[in-house]
Structure formats: C-alpha cells, structure tokens
Amino acid sequence: MNEELLKEIVSHFAIEGELERIETMGAGFINDTLKVCTKGEAPDYIMQRKNHSIFPDVPAMMDNIVAVTTHLKAKVEAAGGDPMREVLTVTFTHEGKPYWKTETGDFWTMCPFIAGSVTYERADTPALAYKGGEGIGKFQSQLSDFEQPLAETIKGFHNIRWRFQQWDEALKRDAAGRVASLTTEIGWIESRREEMLSFWALVENGTIPTKVTHNDTKISNILFDKDGEVLCVIDLDTVMSSTSLNDFGDAIRSYTNTGAEDDSDLSKVSMSLEMFKGYAEGYLSQRRSTLTQSELDWLAFSARYITYEQVLRFLMDYIDGDTYYRITSPDHNLVRTHAQYKLLQSMEEQYEAMCEVVLNAAGK
C-alpha cells in the first residue's frame, strides 16, 4: 500500500502522539490490518481497511461496535477494572466518526493496540479451552442486559432457515454440474433438515432468547495477559443480535476438533469430549446465572447445529462451483464437507455425554 496515502488516512484519526511508522499485520484474509506505531510513550494503534464486500454497511457495523463497547466499558468501570485494557476501544476521527471513508470508497477504522497482550491461534489443552470459554462467557454475561437494537451486518448469519433457502436454490441451479454425484452428501443434509429447523423455530418464537452475539468465537479473537488471564474479546465486526448458543456452538466446532477443518484423513477427526468439558466449564463459570433454562437445555445441541450448518455451507459452495470459500484444489470444499461431517457424527455419538457435562457445569 502507498505509504503516503496511509499516513494521510492516519491523519484523519484523533490519535495520541506523533506517527513514527506503519507496519503490516496478519494475513489479511478479510480486512487489511496495519499497526500504527507512535513515538515515545503514546499508545500504538491497530488500523484496518474493512472489507465492504463482506460487510456492505460498514457505518452500521461500526455503530454496533460503538454501542456494545460503550456498554462493556461501563460494566468494567463499575467493577473497578481497566476499560482501556479489558474492552476494545474505538478511535474516532477528528469529525467524531468511528471510521474514515476515502474518496475511493474504502472504509478505515482504528483502535488502540493493547500492549503486553497475548493471542493463541489454537487451544491445545483443556485448561486453555476453559479460559477461552471464560472469555466468551464473560463477554456475553456483561452484555446480557444490553437492550439497544443492533444492525444485521451479514444477512442470515447462522439462520438455518435462510441457509436452506440458499441451499434449495443451489440444488436447482446445479451451477457446476455436481449434484448427480453427491447423492450421499445431499442425503446428510436432508436427513437432518427438520431437526435443525425445529431448533431454529425456538429462536424465532422467543423460547430461546435473542441476545448480543460475537459470531466468530475462535480463540484468536480473545486477548490474554502475560499470566494467561483473559483481557478482552476483539474482532467485533460480526457483533449482532442472535441466540447466545451460536457463539457456544461455533467455539465448540473450533476448539474440540482433533483434526483440521479440511483434514483429508478422516481418522484424525473427532470431537474431544475433554476439550468440550474444558470450554463448557469455563463458559458456564461466567454464564450459568444469566442463561435461561431453555438456553441451558439446548447448549450442547448448539455445537451440532453450527457444525451441521458448516457442512451445508461447504457442500453448497462445492455445488455452486466454489464461489465463496478460497480453495487450494478442485475438491477442497468436498474435503471440507467430509471432514466437518465426521466431526458432526462424533458430536452426535457423544451427545448424551455432552449434555451431562453441561448439566454438571451448570450445577443442576
């Protein structure tokens, strides 16, 4: 990226200190991420160019983030904590906006870099899974009384009724001419359709309440301090209103898989009950008093729901000719489908034990 242009973009934000240099950070699969380094004792910053093909309404997304982080900061302050370290902070422009829009239509945002923070790419022990669960549980608990409406920044996210509409259309299109060879895999989806719709109907009718959800609960979206304690949850672009169970299920899909998401060796893929127990106990240590009975009743099932949704999405993209997920081989999405289905089967086989873990961790 042009350095002078980047400096010009930085100049629009109300940062402390004097700019020293700008460094590239991360792989940049969705957003372009940069570190803005300042001179002396002033804080450094994280600056991002938001991908508005994935997030078509960046101003609404940033309004969500500002509303949620304002609520979180009030909770941290009331508890005697440090809101600058325990909550992501939005840096505003000199005009008071939470983003800067360039003449070419790009949206840039900024937040202070939390010095001394640590991230993990993968939870490899039940103890770390516990801490990850604790982080998301605390995030949700602090927002359990949040009442403001939030914009839907990604249409139909984790809404299986919407996904089935897309699925049915994909089957009719058969864009890549692959449907005839996928009888078995399509059968996996169809055999569970009613079960998944029945679960989602409980969200639609309010039996399972709608709250603030993060919607991307992998462990790399939690900052820890040097002692391994949770600081705060980051990457709030997908914050929306949905069932809290989506966050739990998404985390379990990520944390407990003994193989890779696209593992071609299915013998490596299963759900680790030990990792499930670690995450569930950490999560419920923060959430047991703020979850309803219906949420507790369906907590373990949410892992099956989210994993099933991912099987459907990978297979749907394969049917569509691989237009959404980045692939490294012609059958990559089919490999992903098989691996996720193996994980789903493992969850189904261990479902009674998962429910027992939730029951014990909830103190019921």
N, C-alpha and C positions, 0 to 999 in steps of 0.2 A: 504494500500500500504506500501511496505517496506520503512521505514524512511531513511535508509542509501542510498538506491537507489535514493530516491527523492532528498536527499542532493547532491548526485553525479550529478544528472541531473541539479540541480540549478547551480552547479559549472561551467557548460559549458556556462552560460549566463553572459554577461557583466553587472552585476548589481552594483548599488552603495551600499556601506555599507557592514556590516557583517551579515550573516544569523543568525537569532535568533530562529525561529520555522516555521513550515509549518502546515497550517490548512486546513481542507476540507471545501469547499464552495458549496452550491447549491445541487440540486437533482441529477445532472449528467445524464440526460436522453440521451444526445448526446455525449458531451465531459465530461471528468473528470476535474473538476475545483478546484484549490487549491489557497490559499493565502499564499504567501511567506513573512513572517514578518522579518524585519531587525532591527538592534539595533540603538538606537539614533535617529538622525534627518534624516537619509536616507529614501527614499520612500519605501513603501511596494510594492509588485508585485502580479499580477494575473498570475498563470501558468496553462496551460491546456494541457491535452493529447487529441489530435484531433482524432475523430472517422474516421479512413480512410476506413471503410466500407461504410459510407455515403459520405465522401469526399475522393474519390480514389486517387486524385492527390493533396496532401497537399502542396508540394512545389509551384504548380501553384496557389493554393488558397492563399498562403502567398504572392506570387508575386502580386496578385490582391490587397491584403490589403495594402502592402507597397506602391504601385503606387497610390492608392486612398488616403491614409492618408498623403502621401507626398504632393499631390495636395491640400488637405484640409488645411494642416499646412501653406502652402504658402498663402492661402486666409485669414486665421485667422491672420497671422502676418501682412499682408498688411492692414488689418482693425484695427490693433492696439490691437488685442486680445491676449489671452494667449494660445498658441498652445499645451502646456502640459496639460491644463485642458479642452480645447474645442475640442480636437481631440484625439482619441485613439492613443497611441504611441507604436510602435513595439520595443521590446527589442531584440537586436541581440546577437548571440553567439560571443565568442572571435574570431571565424573564420569569422565573418561577415555575417552569415546566419540568416534568420528570424525564424529558427526552429532548434531543435536538434533531430536527429534521433538516437534511441537507437539500440543496437545490435539485439534486438528482433523485430525491425521494427516499434516501436511506435514513433510517432511524437509529440514533445512537443514544445509549444510556450509560450512566456511571454510578458507582458506589465505592465507598472507602474499602481498601484492602485491609482485612483483619490480620494484623501482624502476629506472628507466632502460632497461627492456626495450622492444623494438620488435616489432610484428607486421606482416605483409603479408597482404592479402586475396587476392592473386593473384601467381603467379610469372610475370613477363613477360619474363624473359631466361634463357638457358641457365645463366648464372652464378648466378642466384638459384635456379634449379631444382637446380643442383649442391649448393648449400647446404642446400636442403630435403631432398635425398637423403642428404646427410651427417648431418643431424639425426636422421632416422628410422633410418638405418643405425647410428649410434652408440647410439641408444636400444635397438635390437634386440641389438646386439653386447654391451652391458653386461648384458643380460638373458638371454644365450644359455645361461648356466649356472644359471638360475633353475629350481628343482625343485618348488616348492610347487604344489599343485593350486589352480586358480582357478575361481570360480563362473561359470556361464554366465548372464550378466546379461540377455542378449537371446537368446531361443531361436532356434537355427538360423541365426545370423548368418553370412552368406557360405557357408552349407552348401547347395549346389545340389540335393542330394537332397531336403532339406526344402522348398526353394523349388518343386521340381517337384510335390511333394505338394500344396502350396498352389495351384499353377498348375492342376493337373488338377481340383481341386475348384472353382476359379473358372470353368473352362470348362463344367463340368457345371451350375453354378448359373446362369450367364449372367444375373447379377442385373440388369444394366442393358439386357439385350436387344441387345447389341452384337456378339456373337460372329459372327453371319452376315455382317457387313460387314467382318470382319477376317481373311479367309482368307489374304491375303498376309502380314500381320504374324504371324499364328499360325504360318505356314509358316517364317518366320525362326527362331522359337523351336524348332520341332520338328526342323528340319534339322540343328541343332547339339546336340540333346539328348544323344546317345550320346557325342559328343566331350567334352562338359562332365562327364558322369557318369564317364567313363573317367579324366579328370584327378582328380576328387574321390575316386575309389576309391584312388588312390595316397596320398592323405592318410589315408583310413580304414584302409588296411593298413600304414601306417607307412613306406612307401617315401619319402614326403615327410614329414619330422618335424613334430611339433606343438610350438610354442614360445609365448612371450608375444607377443601382437599388440595393436596400438593400436586398429585398426579404424576410424579416422577420420583419415587422414593428409593432409588438406588443409594447405596451408602456413600457414593462420591458426592452426593448432594447434602451431606452433613459435614460441618466443620467441627473438629475436636481441638482441645487444647493439648499442650505437650504432655499432660498427665493422662490423656485418654478420656477426659470428660467431655461431654457434648457442649459445644458453644452455641451453635445455631444451625438452622436449616437454610440452605441457599438455593439458587436457581428457581426462583418463584414465577417464572414465565407462565407456567401451566396452572397456577392457582385459580381455582374455580369453585363453584358450588356443586357438590355431588354427595354420594354416601362416603363416609369415612372409611368404609370397608374397602373401597377401591385402593386406597393407599396401603392398607394392610396386605391385601391380596397381591398387589404389584410388588411390594417388598419381598413377600414370601417367594414369589416366582424368581426374583433376582437372588436372594440370599441363600436359598436352600438347594439350588440345583447343583448336583455333584459333578455335572458335566458342563459343557459350553452350550450357549443358546443355539449354536449351529453345529453341534457335535455330530459328526458322521458315524461315530462309534456309539451306537445306542446303548451298549452295555455299560457305558460310563454315566449315563443319565438316570438320575432318580431324585426324589425329594429326600433330603436328610431330615429325619424327624428330630435329631439332636439340634440342628440349626433352627428348625421351626420352633422348638421349645425355647431356645435362647431368645429369638426375636419376640415371640409371643409374650414371654415373661417380662421382657424389657418394656414392650409396648403397654401391656396391661398394668405395669407398675405405675404408669402415668395416667392411664385412661380408664381404669376399672370403675372409678366413681362418676365419670361423666358419660359413659356409654349406656344406652338404653338396653333393656333385656332383649329386644329384637336384634339389636346390633351384636350383642354377645352370642345370640343363638346362631347367627349367620356368619360370624367372624371366620371360622375355619373354612366355610364354603367359599368365601370370597377369593381364596387362593385358587380354587378350582375355576371359579368364574373368570378371573383375569387371565389365567393360563389358557383356558379354552378360547377366550377372545383373541389371544395372540396366535393360537393355532389357526383360527379362522382368518386372521389378517394376513399371515404369511401365505396361507394357501390361496386366499383371494388375490394377493399380489402375483403369485405364480400363474394363476388362471388369466389374470389381466395382462400378462406379458412383462412382469417385473417393472412396473412404472413408479413404485413408491419407495421400496427399500433398496438401498445400494447393494449390488450383488458382485461376487467375485468369480462366479461360474454360472453357466446356464441353469443349473438345477439348485442353485443356492437357496432359494426360497422353499423349494421342496424339501431340502435337507433340514432347513429350519423347522418346517412343518412337522416332520417326523420326530425331530428332537423334542420339540415342545409337546407333542402328543405323548411321547414317552414320559415326560415329566408329569403331564396331566394324569396319565394312567397310574403313576406312582402315588400321586396325591389321592386319587380315588381309592386305591388299595389301602392307604393308611388313614383314611378319613376318620374312622372311629377313634383312632389314637390321637389324631389332631384335635378332635372335639374334646377329648378327655384332657389334653394339655390346656386348652382354653378354659375349661371348667375349673381345673385346679388353680391356674394362674389368676383367674377372676375371683377365687375364694368362695366359689359356690358349692 
